[in-house]
Amino acid sequence: MDISSRTVLIVGGTSGIGLGLARRFQDAGSTVVVGGRDTSRIEGIETVRIDVTDPASVLRARDEVLSRHPDLDVVVTMSGVMVLEDLRDPAHISQAESTIQVNLLGTIRVVDAFTRHLIDRGAGDLVTVTSGIGFLPFPLMPTYGASKAGVHAYTESLRAQLAGTGVQVTELIPPAVANAGQEKLNPAALPLGDFLDEVVTLMTQDPTPSEIVVRAAERLRWAEKDGTYAELLEQRSQSLSTLPGR
């Protein structure tokens, strides 16, 4: 994927991985728009307000971006929430519903909003962002993992359905990355700069891999194939002891 001289929208790019990726595109010479619910702290990058849980907001943002940038040719959708849940507590259902609204339905809404535009152009890139947790669950975050597994499956089908249109579909699969407080939960989280360095190297290969899997994410992505799934899941389940009453 060429990341220079592109016109890029990154939805969910107001912090962390998204903002870091936006700056990498920008530094490479691309025009970048960052979308999110709160864009007030973003400096030096064009923004658009978008709430992926609100279909009308997604369509308004689409129309605004395309009116300013009819040559838009890259859409990255990565809005996400990561919430701890106690599945023995019935109250967790509200957390589960909000997670699905943002992570899964939000991704689908953004993809749907821009797919027709990219198809009509006959070229472009759609990038979804999942997680290693979508392939090897972290039991403290059950709906987060389920939502990311859902985005993976949706991305696979999207790629199949867009074959031959000129629109390339790429899935970015991060491990734990040291941003948005993840370094407190996981001291082994990959530094953001190192993660982005590796992502850009993989993304700019020709051809671009259908899945961008950095080295730190490989053990999660391929645990089942490698025969390490059960052992790693047991290790990750030990975190459940931190829940009240466990």
VEXVOSE-982707 format. One line per 10 residues: number of its first residue (from 1); for each residue z, y, x of N, C-alpha, C. Coordinates in pm, whole numbers. Atoms other than C-alpha are relative to their C-alpha. Layout:
! residues N
NUM) Z,Y,X,Z,Y,X,Z,Y,X | ... $
//
This chain:
! residues 246
1) 0,-120,85,0,0,0,0,124,88 | 2,-129,-67,-95,339,128,108,87,-62 | -105,-86,54,208,570,95,-25,147,36 | 37,-138,-30,29,883,218,-105,48,-100 | 99,-61,90,-175,1119,3,-2,-65,-138 | -12,55,134,-49,953,-315,74,101,-88 | -80,-78,94,101,1108,-627,94,-97,-68 | -100,104,28,424,924,-700,107,52,-97 | -115,-24,86,679,919,-981,102,-110,25 | -109,97,-18,1012,752,-906,105,28,-106 $
11) -96,-15,108,1220,707,-1219,130,-71,41 | -126,52,-52,1585,660,-1127,15,32,147 | 3,-33,-142,1530,832,-797,88,117,39 | -82,-118,-28,1806,1093,-805,110,-26,103 | -101,31,-102,2030,912,-554,-37,-132,66 | 8,131,-61,2057,615,-322,-139,-44,42 | 128,59,-39,1757,387,-275,-117,82,-54 | 111,-73,60,1537,584,-514,-28,131,69 | 19,-127,-67,1594,920,-349,-47,-21,143 | 43,30,-136,1559,766,-5,-147,-38,5 $
21) 140,39,6,1228,608,-103,-89,120,-31 | 76,-121,33,1111,937,-253,-25,83,126 | 15,-80,-122,1173,1112,78,-94,-69,99 | 93,71,-88,984,839,267,-144,24,-44 | 134,-32,50,680,889,44,-37,144,34 | 26,-141,-25,710,1264,80,-28,25,148 | 19,-18,-143,742,1247,458,-135,-55,47 | 129,59,-35,427,1034,467,-117,82,-52 | 105,-88,47,233,1311,292,-34,-13,-147 | 25,15,143,254,1210,-74,69,110,-81 $
31) -64,-86,98,333,1432,-371,94,-86,-83 | -102,86,63,653,1301,-528,70,76,-112 | -82,-49,111,826,1356,-861,113,-101,-20 | -117,85,22,1177,1220,-911,50,21,-142 | -49,-9,137,1299,1140,-1262,139,-57,-15 | -134,49,28,1651,1097,-1392,65,84,-107 | -71,-76,104,1906,1215,-1646,56,131,54 | -56,-121,-62,2062,1465,-1403,-74,24,131 | 79,-33,-120,1822,1621,-1154,48,128,66 | -46,-133,-43,2032,1932,-1085,31,6,149 $
41) -39,-3,-142,2133,1826,-734,-115,-33,94 | 115,34,-83,1784,1738,-611,-61,127,57 | 61,-114,-66,1641,1981,-357,-122,-46,78 | 117,26,-81,1297,1990,-203,-96,-103,-56 | 89,96,65,1139,1740,-445,-12,41,-146 | 24,-31,141,983,1805,-784,72,-103,-88 | -77,89,87,1182,1658,-1074,-49,5,-144 | 22,3,144,1152,1557,-1437,122,-67,-62 | -115,61,67,1436,1483,-1676,-47,-114,-89 | 38,117,78,1417,1139,-1830,123,-87,-21 $
51) -106,95,36,1663,912,-2009,-71,-126,-47 | 78,121,31,1521,560,-2006,54,-76,-120 | -52,64,121,1745,457,-2297,-54,66,-127 | 52,-78,113,1566,711,-2520,-152,-3,4 | 147,9,-3,1203,622,-2603,-69,135,-6 | 62,-131,10,1124,981,-2698,7,76,133 | -15,-65,-129,1258,1107,-2365,-101,-54,100 | 97,62,-92,1037,860,-2176,-139,55,-26 | 134,-49,33,726,976,-2362,-15,148,34 | 5,-143,-37,813,1344,-2312,-18,14,151 $
61) 11,-7,-146,859,1285,-1940,-139,-43,45 | 136,43,-35,530,1096,-1922,-99,114,-20 | 95,-107,30,342,1380,-2088,17,118,95 | -26,-112,-92,509,1639,-1867,-55,-29,138 | 46,37,-135,433,1453,-1545,-152,-4,4 | 146,12,-3,73,1377,-1638,-70,134,-22 | 59,-133,15,10,1736,-1745,0,74,133 | -9,-64,-131,121,1850,-1401,-80,-75,105 | 60,85,-102,-24,1556,-1210,-89,-106,-65 | 90,97,63,-319,1391,-1386,-50,-106,97 $
71) 42,98,-101,-392,1212,-1057,112,-97,37 | -110,92,-28,-62,1019,-1070,-53,-141,21 | 53,134,-27,-129,682,-908,104,-99,49 | -109,93,-34,212,531,-819,117,29,-92 | -120,-12,84,498,468,-1061,101,-103,47 | -111,87,-41,827,327,-935,109,14,-105 | -105,-6,102,1085,237,-1202,121,-77,49 | -117,63,-59,1435,169,-1079,133,49,-58 | -126,-40,63,1690,317,-1319,88,-124,-18 | -87,117,13,1992,91,-1318,147,37,-2 $
81) -145,-11,-2,2362,57,-1386,56,-135,42 | -64,121,-52,2590,-194,-1217,146,3,-44 | -133,-4,62,2906,-275,-1415,70,-133,15 | -82,121,-2,3188,-523,-1362,35,-38,-143 | -32,46,135,3255,-738,-1669,95,-119,5 | -87,115,22,3529,-975,-1780,-48,-69,-127 | 59,67,116,3356,-1225,-2008,104,-64,-91 | -105,47,89,3691,-1337,-2148,50,111,-92 | -39,-116,80,3737,-989,-2294,-116,36,-91 | 111,-30,91,3525,-939,-2609,-53,142,12 $
91) 43,-139,-12,3509,-567,-2532,-113,17,101 | 105,-13,-103,3265,-640,-2249,-138,16,-63 | 133,-2,61,2981,-655,-2501,-63,139,5 | 57,-135,-7,2943,-275,-2496,-58,26,139 | 51,-14,-137,2900,-289,-2118,-131,-78,15 | 120,82,-8,2646,-568,-2155,-118,68,-68 | 108,-65,74,2445,-379,-2414,-55,121,75 | 47,-118,-72,2431,-59,-2211,-76,-39,126 | 70,48,-120,2327,-254,-1900,-141,-45,-33 | 133,45,42,2038,-419,-2083,-86,118,-40 $
101) 75,-119,43,1937,-84,-2234,-61,73,119 | 48,-75,-116,1906,80,-1893,-89,-88,89 | 65,77,-106,1806,-197,-1656,-127,-72,-46 | 115,79,46,1571,-411,-1864,-90,80,-95 | 83,-74,94,1455,-211,-2165,-49,132,61 | 43,-123,-66,1445,107,-1955,-120,-23,89 | 114,34,-85,1214,-60,-1706,-125,-22,-84 | 115,30,85,987,-188,-1983,-57,128,-61 | 47,-125,60,972,156,-2148,-82,83,99 | 72,-80,-100,868,329,-1826,-134,-65,35 $
111) 125,71,-31,610,63,-1740,-101,22,-113 | 89,-16,114,465,81,-2092,-58,142,-8 | 41,-138,14,449,460,-2082,-117,36,93 | 100,-40,-100,226,471,-1772,-109,-104,24 | 98,105,-26,31,145,-1782,-141,42,-42 | 133,-38,49,-256,283,-1992,-66,102,93 | 53,-102,-92,-296,583,-1760,-54,-66,127 | 43,63,-124,-318,362,-1451,-122,-89,-22 | 117,83,31,-558,118,-1616,-124,87,-15 | 114,-89,20,-783,406,-1721,-51,57,132 $
121) 42,-46,-132,-785,529,-1361,-76,-109,75 | 63,112,-69,-893,183,-1246,63,-31,134 | -69,22,-127,-648,194,-956,140,59,-9 | -136,-52,-3,-282,251,-884,99,-110,30 | -108,94,-31,51,86,-817,116,20,-95 | -126,5,74,343,-9,-1039,101,-76,84 | -104,65,-79,664,-91,-855,126,-12,-85 | -127,22,67,964,-248,-1027,106,-33,105 | -109,26,-93,1304,-282,-862,99,-94,-67 | -95,98,54,1517,-590,-921,121,-5,93 $
131) -118,15,-85,1797,-728,-701,12,-144,44 | -31,137,-41,1898,-1029,-499,92,-68,-99 | -92,56,99,2162,-1075,-770,-77,-59,-118 | 83,60,104,1878,-1154,-1010,-40,-142,31 | 37,135,-43,1816,-1472,-809,121,-85,36 | -126,68,-28,2170,-1560,-700,111,86,-59 | -94,-87,72,2427,-1425,-948,125,36,80 | -133,-43,-43,2736,-1228,-854,84,1,-127 | -61,20,132,2966,-1348,-1135,83,117,-53 | -70,-118,50,3160,-1020,-1153,-93,94,-76 $
141) 98,-87,64,2838,-856,-1274,-102,-84,-76 | 89,98,63,2690,-1111,-1515,-121,61,-70 | 114,-57,71,2473,-884,-1730,-92,74,95 | 85,-62,-102,2351,-690,-1428,-97,-105,56 | 86,105,-52,2222,-1017,-1281,-102,-47,-101 | 92,44,105,2072,-1123,-1613,-110,103,-23 | 100,-104,22,1897,-788,-1655,-103,2,112 | 93,-2,-113,1747,-803,-1307,-87,-126,2 | 82,122,14,1633,-1163,-1360,-106,23,-106 | 96,-33,104,1467,-1036,-1677,-111,91,51 $
151) 102,-88,-56,1289,-758,-1488,-94,-79,91 | 85,85,-86,1165,-1016,-1236,-102,-76,-84 | 90,77,85,1020,-1236,-1510,-105,90,-65 | 93,-95,62,866,-934,-1682,-106,45,101 | 93,-44,-105,711,-819,-1355,-105,-106,30 | 95,109,-24,553,-1160,-1298,-108,-2,-109 | 96,0,110,390,-1146,-1640,-87,125,3 | 75,-125,-10,288,-782,-1593,-110,-14,105 | 99,18,-107,112,-872,-1268,-116,-86,-48 | 105,89,52,-76,-1154,-1439,-89,72,-101 $
161) 77,-66,104,-180,-936,-1732,-86,115,53 | 77,-111,-56,-301,-649,-1511,-98,-43,108 | 94,50,-99,-500,-871,-1277,-142,44,-37 | 138,-41,23,-851,-734,-1239,-16,142,-48 | 8,-139,48,-765,-382,-1361,-1,101,114 | -15,-92,-112,-720,-233,-1015,142,50,18 | -140,-41,-8,-348,-178,-1082,79,-112,67 | -79,97,-73,-127,-355,-830,146,8,-46 | -139,7,45,222,-469,-933,85,-60,112 | -85,41,-112,493,-496,-667,145,2,-46 $
171) -143,9,31,856,-603,-702,81,20,127 | -92,-25,-112,1119,-461,-467,132,-68,-32 | -119,82,24,1417,-697,-431,107,36,104 | -102,-39,-98,1710,-522,-256,117,-99,6 | -133,61,-9,2022,-690,-123,103,108,-30 | -100,-108,9,2350,-498,-129,-36,106,105 | 36,-112,-88,2265,-157,18,113,103,-7 | -114,-91,-8,2525,95,132,-33,134,-62 | 15,-125,74,2482,359,-136,70,-16,-133 | -63,-1,133,2644,453,-466,128,-82,-3 $
181) -128,67,-4,2972,301,-353,-4,-149,28 | 9,144,-25,2841,-49,-282,68,-40,131 | -64,32,-127,2976,-28,72,149,-26,-17 | -142,25,26,3328,-23,-77,19,-140,-57 | -8,133,59,3263,-338,-279,-42,-107,98 | 55,97,-93,3072,-509,0,-17,66,137 | 9,-62,-132,3142,-402,361,-124,-45,79 | 119,51,-69,2839,-611,467,-129,62,-54 | 119,-62,58,2602,-391,264,-87,61,109 | 97,-46,-98,2288,-298,455,-7,153,-1 $
191) 13,-146,-3,2277,66,572,-131,45,-64 | 116,-44,76,2035,263,356,-121,26,89 | 112,-31,-88,1823,386,646,-68,-125,53 | 58,126,-50,1776,35,787,-79,-69,-111 | 69,61,113,1683,-93,442,-135,68,-24 | 124,-73,27,1423,179,390,-103,-21,111 | 92,27,-111,1274,124,736,-74,-131,-24 | 61,131,21,1214,-241,653,-89,-1,-124 | 81,-7,122,1088,-167,302,-135,65,29 | 124,-70,-28,828,80,429,-92,-87,86 $
201) 80,89,-84,712,-167,695,-68,-107,-84 | 57,104,85,661,-440,434,-97,57,-102 | 82,-59,106,519,-211,168,-137,44,51 | 125,-53,-53,251,-70,396,-86,-107,66 | 87,108,-47,119,-410,500,-125,-7,-87 | 124,19,75,-236,-492,395,-39,-148,7 | -38,-50,132,-230,-662,157,152,13,-14 | -142,-15,29,105,-551,20,52,-128,-64 | -56,119,65,327,-851,-62,32,29,-147 | -34,-20,141,380,-902,-434,150,23,-17 $
211) -145,-23,-2,754,-909,-356,39,58,136 | -54,-60,-122,920,-681,-100,141,-54,18 | -128,66,-23,1206,-894,34,42,27,144 | -48,-26,-136,1392,-753,336,81,-121,47 | -65,120,-58,1559,-1001,571,136,-28,-65 | -134,19,57,1906,-943,424,-3,-55,-141 | 12,51,138,1777,-1038,78,-57,-141,-5 | 68,129,2,1602,-1359,182,93,-114,-41 | -91,110,34,1911,-1580,153,32,-3,-150 | -22,-6,145,1956,-1461,-207,-126,-44,-74 $
221) 126,30,69,1591,-1479,-308,-35,-148,7 | 46,137,-22,1539,-1827,-166,112,-103,3 | -116,91,-6,1885,-1986,-210,-28,-134,-66 | 27,125,71,1766,-2241,-464,-95,-87,80 | 96,76,-81,1469,-2345,-250,63,-52,127 | -62,38,-127,1684,-2355,63,113,-100,-16 | -109,94,23,1947,-2576,-100,138,57,22 | -129,-65,-25,2225,-2321,-48,57,66,-126 | -36,-73,122,2249,-2197,-409,143,-30,-44 | -132,38,52,2559,-2392,-520,111,50,91 $
231) -103,-43,-96,2754,-2314,-205,19,151,-5 | -10,-146,2,2673,-1943,-212,57,50,-133 | -54,-42,130,2747,-1916,-585,150,-23,-5 | -144,26,-4,3087,-2076,-530,71,108,82 | -60,-105,-82,3160,-1825,-254,7,131,-78 | 5,-126,72,3054,-1535,-472,90,0,-123 | -89,11,116,3262,-1664,-763,145,27,34 | -138,-27,-39,3581,-1613,-562,42,142,-35 | -31,-138,36,3556,-1245,-650,62,9,-140 | -56,-3,135,3658,-1336,-1006,153,6,2 $
241) -147,-6,-10,4017,-1360,-882,52,142,-7 | -43,-140,8,4025,-980,-883,12,49,-144 | -10,-40,141,4000,-968,-1264,144,-15,-49 | -137,8,53,4323,-908,-1460,30,-139,-56 | -45,129,56,4514,-1227,-1536,-61,-122,65 | 61,116,-67,4313,-1448,-1298,85,-46,118 $
//
